[in-house]
């Protein structure tokens, strides 16, 4: 299986990565929110009923 970062063969100690550097690079991308799952936001429904009393 190739490393998802640099495409070199993965190493069992760092699977699926080839090195600690690639493993940390992937982690940094998660921290910076470079990886995102596309989502569609649902509209906010306003029924006019507030829970707070004036």
N, CA, C and O atoms as CSV, one atom per row, in Angstrom:
chain,resi,resn,atom,element,x,y,z
A,1,UNK,N,N,0.851,-1.169,0.000
A,1,UNK,CA,C,0.000,0.000,0.000
A,1,UNK,C,C,0.900,1.237,0.000
A,1,UNK,O,O,1.807,1.337,0.826
A,2,UNK,N,N,0.664,2.168,-0.905
A,2,UNK,CA,C,1.488,3.377,-0.920
A,2,UNK,C,C,1.066,4.368,0.166
A,2,UNK,O,O,-0.093,4.417,0.578
A,3,UNK,N,N,2.023,5.136,0.604
A,3,UNK,CA,C,1.779,6.185,1.595
A,3,UNK,C,C,0.820,7.217,0.988
A,3,UNK,O,O,1.041,7.653,-0.142
A,4,UNK,N,N,-0.230,7.617,1.701
A,4,UNK,CA,C,-1.168,8.590,1.148
A,4,UNK,C,C,-0.583,10.001,0.991
A,4,UNK,O,O,-1.168,10.838,0.304
A,5,UNK,N,N,0.546,10.262,1.611
A,5,UNK,CA,C,1.155,11.592,1.521
A,5,UNK,C,C,2.152,11.672,0.366
A,5,UNK,O,O,2.068,12.575,-0.466
A,6,UNK,N,N,3.108,10.717,0.311
A,6,UNK,CA,C,4.182,10.811,-0.691
A,6,UNK,C,C,4.193,9.669,-1.709
A,6,UNK,O,O,5.018,9.666,-2.623
A,7,UNK,N,N,3.300,8.715,-1.562
A,7,UNK,CA,C,3.138,7.590,-2.485
A,7,UNK,C,C,4.264,6.563,-2.477
A,7,UNK,O,O,4.295,5.699,-3.354
A,8,UNK,N,N,5.193,6.623,-1.520
A,8,UNK,CA,C,6.214,5.580,-1.406
A,8,UNK,C,C,5.616,4.414,-0.627
A,8,UNK,O,O,4.590,4.590,0.030
A,9,UNK,N,N,6.225,3.229,-0.679
A,9,UNK,CA,C,5.664,2.079,0.051
A,9,UNK,C,C,5.558,2.354,1.555
A,9,UNK,O,O,6.454,2.949,2.154
A,10,UNK,N,N,4.458,1.913,2.148
A,10,UNK,CA,C,4.270,2.136,3.577
A,10,UNK,C,C,5.139,1.193,4.395
A,10,UNK,O,O,5.590,0.157,3.905
A,11,UNK,N,N,5.365,1.567,5.643
A,11,UNK,CA,C,6.198,0.805,6.574
A,11,UNK,C,C,5.272,0.318,7.693
A,11,UNK,O,O,4.477,1.106,8.205
A,12,UNK,N,N,5.353,-0.950,8.084
A,12,UNK,CA,C,4.442,-1.472,9.112
A,12,UNK,C,C,4.394,-0.639,10.397
A,12,UNK,O,O,3.331,-0.525,11.007
A,13,UNK,N,N,5.490,-0.069,10.811
A,13,UNK,CA,C,5.505,0.719,12.047
A,13,UNK,C,C,4.673,2.000,11.931
A,13,UNK,O,O,4.229,2.542,12.944
A,14,UNK,N,N,4.461,2.483,10.712
A,14,UNK,CA,C,3.734,3.743,10.500
A,14,UNK,C,C,2.525,3.581,9.578
A,14,UNK,O,O,2.019,4.570,9.050
A,15,UNK,N,N,2.063,2.363,9.382
A,15,UNK,CA,C,0.970,2.091,8.451
A,15,UNK,C,C,-0.201,3.029,8.700
A,15,UNK,O,O,-0.594,3.202,9.854
A,16,UNK,N,N,-0.761,3.628,7.693
A,16,UNK,CA,C,-0.536,3.460,6.258
A,16,UNK,C,C,0.539,4.387,5.700
A,16,UNK,O,O,0.668,4.517,4.483
A,17,UNK,N,N,1.307,5.029,6.568
A,17,UNK,CA,C,2.326,5.973,6.124
A,17,UNK,C,C,3.684,5.291,5.988
A,17,UNK,O,O,3.854,4.144,6.401
A,18,UNK,N,N,4.648,6.002,5.409
A,18,UNK,CA,C,5.983,5.446,5.221
A,18,UNK,C,C,6.958,5.902,6.301
A,18,UNK,O,O,8.009,5.290,6.487
A,19,UNK,N,N,6.618,6.967,7.009
A,19,UNK,CA,C,7.535,7.516,8.002
A,19,UNK,C,C,6.766,8.352,9.017
A,19,UNK,O,O,5.585,8.653,8.841
A,20,UNK,N,N,7.462,8.712,10.071
A,20,UNK,CA,C,6.859,9.579,11.084
A,20,UNK,C,C,6.580,10.962,10.500
A,20,UNK,O,O,5.606,11.613,10.879
A,21,UNK,N,N,7.425,11.407,9.586
A,21,UNK,CA,C,7.220,12.705,8.949
A,21,UNK,C,C,5.888,12.744,8.203
A,21,UNK,O,O,5.122,13.698,8.345
A,22,UNK,N,N,5.613,11.717,7.413
A,22,UNK,CA,C,4.345,11.689,6.673
A,22,UNK,C,C,3.164,11.548,7.618
A,22,UNK,O,O,2.108,12.137,7.387
A,23,UNK,N,N,3.332,10.779,8.668
A,23,UNK,CA,C,2.276,10.619,9.668
A,23,UNK,C,C,1.969,11.960,10.317
A,23,UNK,O,O,0.801,12.312,10.484
A,24,UNK,N,N,3.002,12.713,10.684
A,24,UNK,CA,C,2.806,14.025,11.307
A,24,UNK,C,C,2.266,15.047,10.316
A,24,UNK,O,O,1.505,15.937,10.697
A,25,UNK,N,N,2.650,14.930,9.051
A,25,UNK,CA,C,2.123,15.819,8.015
A,25,UNK,C,C,0.618,15.641,7.897
A,25,UNK,O,O,-0.124,16.617,7.788
A,26,UNK,N,N,0.172,14.392,7.918
A,26,UNK,CA,C,-1.257,14.107,7.855
A,26,UNK,C,C,-1.979,14.676,9.074
A,26,UNK,O,O,-3.046,15.274,8.937
A,27,UNK,N,N,-1.410,14.497,10.254
A,27,UNK,CA,C,-2.008,15.028,11.475
A,27,UNK,C,C,-2.112,16.551,11.426
A,27,UNK,O,O,-3.125,17.124,11.825
A,28,UNK,N,N,-1.065,17.196,10.936
A,28,UNK,CA,C,-1.084,18.651,10.814
A,28,UNK,C,C,-2.189,19.109,9.856
A,28,UNK,O,O,-2.842,20.124,10.097
A,29,UNK,N,N,-2.393,18.364,8.781
A,29,UNK,CA,C,-3.470,18.710,7.844
A,29,UNK,C,C,-4.836,18.617,8.523
A,29,UNK,O,O,-5.723,19.424,8.247
A,30,UNK,N,N,-5.006,17.634,9.412
A,30,UNK,CA,C,-6.268,17.537,10.157
A,30,UNK,C,C,-6.413,18.736,11.090
A,30,UNK,O,O,-7.487,19.333,11.167
A,31,UNK,N,N,-5.341,19.092,11.800
A,31,UNK,CA,C,-5.400,20.228,12.723
A,31,UNK,C,C,-5.725,21.532,12.007
A,31,UNK,O,O,-6.448,22.375,12.539
A,32,UNK,N,N,-5.192,21.698,10.802
A,32,UNK,CA,C,-5.432,22.919,10.026
A,32,UNK,C,C,-6.762,22.863,9.283
A,32,UNK,O,O,-7.115,23.798,8.563
A,33,UNK,N,N,-7.500,21.767,9.458
A,33,UNK,CA,C,-8.787,21.557,8.802
A,33,UNK,C,C,-8.676,21.574,7.283
A,33,UNK,O,O,-9.572,22.061,6.595
A,34,UNK,N,N,-7.562,21.037,6.759
A,34,UNK,CA,C,-7.414,20.905,5.316
A,34,UNK,C,C,-8.307,19.801,4.761
A,34,UNK,O,O,-8.712,19.847,3.600
A,35,UNK,N,N,-8.609,18.812,5.594
A,35,UNK,CA,C,-9.508,17.732,5.183
A,35,UNK,C,C,-10.919,18.103,5.622
A,35,UNK,O,O,-11.160,18.408,6.790
A,36,UNK,N,N,-11.833,18.074,4.685
A,36,UNK,CA,C,-13.216,18.403,5.002
A,36,UNK,C,C,-14.146,17.474,4.247
A,36,UNK,O,O,-13.849,17.034,3.137
A,37,UNK,N,N,-15.256,17.191,4.858
A,37,UNK,CA,C,-16.291,16.404,4.215
A,37,UNK,C,C,-17.344,17.381,3.725
A,37,UNK,O,O,-17.903,18.137,4.519
A,38,UNK,N,N,-17.624,17.375,2.417
A,38,UNK,CA,C,-18.628,18.307,1.914
A,38,UNK,C,C,-19.992,18.017,2.543
A,38,UNK,O,O,-20.422,16.867,2.633
A,39,UNK,N,N,-20.644,19.068,2.966
A,39,UNK,CA,C,-21.958,18.919,3.585
A,39,UNK,C,C,-22.859,20.044,3.121
A,39,UNK,O,O,-22.411,21.129,2.751
A,40,UNK,N,N,-24.115,19.749,3.153
A,40,UNK,CA,C,-25.091,20.758,2.794
A,40,UNK,C,C,-25.801,21.168,4.078
A,40,UNK,O,O,-26.393,20.333,4.762
A,41,UNK,N,N,-25.740,22.448,4.400
A,41,UNK,CA,C,-26.365,22.911,5.624
A,41,UNK,C,C,-27.875,22.953,5.449
A,41,UNK,O,O,-28.388,23.364,4.408
A,42,UNK,N,N,-28.567,22.523,6.478
A,42,UNK,CA,C,-30.024,22.553,6.416
A,42,UNK,C,C,-30.504,23.945,6.805
A,42,UNK,O,O,-29.883,24.614,7.630
A,43,UNK,N,N,-31.602,24.373,6.213
A,43,UNK,CA,C,-32.119,25.703,6.570
A,43,UNK,C,C,-32.630,25.698,8.003
A,43,UNK,O,O,-33.149,24.695,8.493
A,44,UNK,N,N,-32.474,26.831,8.659
A,44,UNK,CA,C,-32.975,26.978,10.030
A,44,UNK,C,C,-34.470,27.262,9.950
A,44,UNK,O,O,-34.911,28.205,9.294
A,45,UNK,N,N,-35.220,26.437,10.621
A,45,UNK,CA,C,-36.677,26.613,10.605
A,45,UNK,C,C,-37.070,27.560,11.739
A,45,UNK,O,O,-36.682,27.358,12.890
A,46,UNK,N,N,-37.831,28.580,11.408
A,46,UNK,CA,C,-38.297,29.526,12.409
A,46,UNK,C,C,-39.812,29.433,12.449
A,46,UNK,O,O,-40.502,29.905,11.545
A,47,UNK,N,N,-40.322,28.816,13.511
A,47,UNK,CA,C,-41.765,28.661,13.632
A,47,UNK,C,C,-42.407,29.824,14.392
A,47,UNK,O,O,-43.621,29.846,14.598
A,48,UNK,N,N,-41.587,30.784,14.803
A,48,UNK,CA,C,-42.103,31.949,15.497
A,48,UNK,C,C,-42.290,31.758,16.983
A,48,UNK,O,O,-42.627,32.716,17.678
A,49,UNK,N,N,-42.087,30.580,17.490
A,49,UNK,CA,C,-42.238,30.316,18.923
A,49,UNK,C,C,-40.877,30.375,19.602
A,49,UNK,O,O,-40.028,29.511,19.383
A,50,UNK,N,N,-40.676,31.382,20.416
A,50,UNK,CA,C,-39.437,31.496,21.170
A,50,UNK,C,C,-39.596,30.784,22.498
A,50,UNK,O,O,-40.668,30.815,23.103
A,51,UNK,N,N,-38.551,30.156,22.943
A,51,UNK,CA,C,-38.595,29.458,24.211
A,51,UNK,C,C,-38.432,30.401,25.386
A,51,UNK,O,O,-38.883,30.104,26.493
A,52,UNK,N,N,-37.790,31.535,25.152
A,52,UNK,CA,C,-37.593,32.511,26.234
A,52,UNK,C,C,-38.811,33.405,26.382
A,52,UNK,O,O,-39.427,33.821,25.400
A,53,UNK,N,N,-39.141,33.687,27.625
A,53,UNK,CA,C,-40.258,34.604,27.875
A,53,UNK,C,C,-39.726,36.032,27.954
A,53,UNK,O,O,-38.636,36.265,28.477
A,54,UNK,N,N,-40.493,36.982,27.437
A,54,UNK,CA,C,-40.029,38.389,27.467
A,54,UNK,C,C,-40.008,38.956,28.859
A,54,UNK,O,O,-39.645,40.117,29.048
